[in-house]
């Protein structure tokens, strides 16, 4: 039993101009410009490092504020810190610019530090 003959493949946009598809997808050259790469790098750092800071400071602040026994408050705060971390990551990539992402994450960290400083002074 033999295989049927191969049909010729239909022409595509990539045959005529290999860079055309990349140009259409991004609106400019095949690779993003340096400014776009720096913005992406800033968002990745804001999401990774900033999200970790916000989650850890937020967990400490929640542990100090939650009205339950200390062990339960710490456990609930640590569980909620995972949601805080995900929210920070989503914010970093949903913000209009990398600067807004950094400012938003810094504001969340500052607010958590403020809550920790006010409520943490009366830790049990």
C-alpha positions, 0 to 999 in steps of 0.5 A: 500500500503506497501513500497518496502523493503530497499536495503542494502547500498553499502560499503564505504571507511568510513566503514573500517577506519573512519579516512581514508577519512580525511587523504586522503583529507588533506594528514595528520591526520584528523585535521590540525596541529597547524601551519596550524591553525595559518596560517589560523587564521593569514589570517582571521585576515589579511583579516578582520582587515587588509582589513578594515584598507586598505579600510578605509585609501584607501577611505580617500586617494581616497577622497583626490585625486579624481578631483571632488567636495568634496561630490562627491569625498567622495561618490565615494571613499566610494563606491570604498572602498567596492571593495578595502575591497573585494580585500584585502580579496581575496589577504589574501587567495590567497597569497602563505603564511600567511606572504605574505598575511600580507606583501601585506596588510601592503604594500597596507595600507602603500601606501594608507597612503603615498598617503593620506599624500602627497595629504591630505596636500592640502585638500580643 
